[in-house]
Amino acid sequence: MIYQQSLAIPQGIRQDVADVMKRNATTIHWPQLDISYIFEVWNRYMTREPEDIKCAGCRTKVIGKMKRIVAIWESKKETV
């Protein structure tokens, strides 16, 4: 299900999304630009109800799901 949704994210930015996720894989406090980018992608392509970047639960949800999406893309060789 989440994979099908993730296909709405344009092929041209999937590698950028993957790079941001990898760069912050072990980071607790993400740089503002990176978290803003991930939320922009999420809110634009993945949901009808935008998530609030200031909400800790929303951040956990978006980051967790984007990690899963990137792992799926990589297993299917869709980030390059």
RAGI-V596308 format. One record per pair of residues at least 24 apart in sequence whose ideal C-beta (glycine too) atoms are under 6 Angstrom apart, sorted by the first residue. I is the first residue (numbers start at 0). J is the second residue. D is the distance in whole Angstrom. If there is no record, write none. Layout:
i=(I,I)
j=(J,J)
d=(D,D)
//
This chain:
i=(2,4,5,7,8,13,13,14,16,17,17,20,20,20,37)
j=(71,45,68,44,44,72,78,78,40,69,78,65,66,69,65)
d=(5,6,4,4,5,6,5,5,6,5,4,6,6,5,6)
//
